[in-house]
Amino acid sequence: MKRVWLCLACLALALSCVPNLGNTDFLVTGPRVLAIVGEPAEARPGTKVTFTALVASPSGTVPSASVSWGFCEAPKPLTTDNAVSNACLDTSSLVAAGSGESITAATPGNGCSTFGPDTPPGDFRPRDPDVTGGYYQPLSADLPGSDTTFELARIQCDLANAPPAAVNQFAAEYKANLSPVLSPLAAAIDGAQVPFTSVHAGAQVTFTASWPASSAETFAYYDPSSQVVTTQRESLQVAWYATDGTFETESTGRAASDMATTTTDTWTAPGDAETVHIWIVLRDSRGGVDFAAYDVGVVQ
């Protein structure tokens, strides 16, 4: 049976994105969907969104990958701990959305009732929002020879179960999420900048990922405990992947209260001369994604 991968911005930097499959999740040993970018990053159900998959393999990024896409329309029972319903693994619960590395498709129009705060059909109650107040439409990305990947595409729903004044204020102030933007990756050894094309075998390289300050957006948030609309700021997380070598940690980032626009990770190069493919995926806490790929030349 295939494993299921979940592409979703983590809701707290102290948590890893699920599923956690051990200390070699960063190592790309076969074809694999590492990330999915949706543009726009948040939209009303029924809106056309362009989804693009980052497909990696031991030989590098796979161009024009044969990905089959489908929207899941099965709500998750309240007794299920998984991020998506088990029924989403059954093709009968999927609505075909297209095929290819990138597609443009309208998300199902009933998203706010099936996966949001509106009263859903059947024996289900409205969903609870995540810690940023968001709701998500599951999208399956099936890559031949690889595990099934689910993207949780953020959908914009009206505020529910709130005083009328808060509903009106939230509608006036909330702005849909925009995807963060990665700046070029930097590499250094012992504090000195180095090019990617000439890294000695076994060297310890400090990579620095960065983004413009605008990538960590502020947004209106309804606090159900106080029943007032407040303001939150996004956290940002970078996931690191490579075809060889070892990262000190698989993900780094900045909490919402941290105004820094960089994060670092240390990569130890393999012992043999080769070209190593490296990918970084930047995610904000509202589901926005950006990614980049690099080739690192390891020499003796």
Secondary structure, DSSP 8 states (H G I E B T S, - for coil): ---EEEE---SSTTS--S----TTTTB--S-EEEEEEEESSEE-TT-EEEEEEEEEETTEE-TT---EEEEE-----TT--SSS-GGGGSGGGEEEEEESSEEEEE--TTHHHHSSSS--SSS-------TTS-EEEEEEEE-TTS-EEEEEEEE-----SS-HHHHHHHHHH------------EEEETTEE--TT-EETT-EEEEEEE--GGGS-EEEEEETTTTEEEEEE--EEEEEEESSSEES-SEEEE-TT----EEEEEEE--SS-EEEEEEEEEEETTS-EEEEEEEEEEE-
